[in-house]
């Protein structure tokens, strides 16, 4: 799911989930 969101959306919706740089 997060992969479908923009980078900014990931930070807002999944701030606690570490994502690949």
FIPALUM-366942 format. One line per 4 residues: their letters; for each residue y, x, z of N, C-alpha, C. Coordinates in Angstrom, 2 decimals. Last residue first. Layout:
a) Y:X:Z:Y:X:Z:Y:X:Z ~ ...
END
This chain:
xxxx) 4.12:15.53:1.44:5.47:15.87:0.97:5.60:15.56:-0.52 ~ 2.27:12.74:2.71:2.31:14.01:1.97:3.69:14.27:1.40 ~ 3.29:11.28:5.86:2.95:11.18:4.43:3.03:12.55:3.77 ~ 2.54:9.91:8.97:2.83:11.14:8.24:2.37:11.03:6.78
xxxx) 3.88:7.04:10.28:2.74:7.52:9.50:3.13:8.75:8.68 ~ 6.12:6.09:11.41:5.18:6.75:12.32:3.99:7.33:11.57 ~ 7.49:4.77:9.44:8.11:5.97:10.00:7.14:6.77:10.87 ~ 7.06:2.76:7.30:6.00:3.54:7.93:6.53:4.85:8.52
xxxx) 9.41:1.57:6.47:8.29:0.71:6.85:7.19:1.47:7.59 ~ 11.17:3.68:5.99:11.62:2.52:6.75:10.45:1.69:7.28 ~ 9.73:5.48:4.51:10.34:5.96:5.75:10.75:4.78:6.63 ~ 9.07:3.88:2.34:8.00:4.44:3.18:8.57:4.84:4.54
xxxx) 11.49:3.41:1.14:10.81:2.28:1.77:9.72:2.78:2.71 ~ 12.03:5.90:0.05:12.91:5.37:1.10:12.23:4.25:1.86 ~ 10.07:6.06:-1.93:10.08:7.02:-0.84:10.91:6.52:0.33 ~ 8.79:2.76:-2.68:9.65:3.91:-2.96:9.66:4.82:-1.74
xxxx) 5.27:1.81:-2.61:6.68:1.67:-2.22:7.47:2.92:-2.58 ~ 2.72:2.32:-3.14:3.40:1.47:-4.11:4.89:1.34:-3.81 ~ 1.79:3.71:-1.05:1.93:4.46:-2.29:2.69:3.64:-3.34 ~ 1.39:1.83:0.92:2.60:2.67:0.98:2.85:3.40:-0.33
x) -1.22:0.82:0.00:0.00:0.00:0.00:1.27:0.86:0.00
END
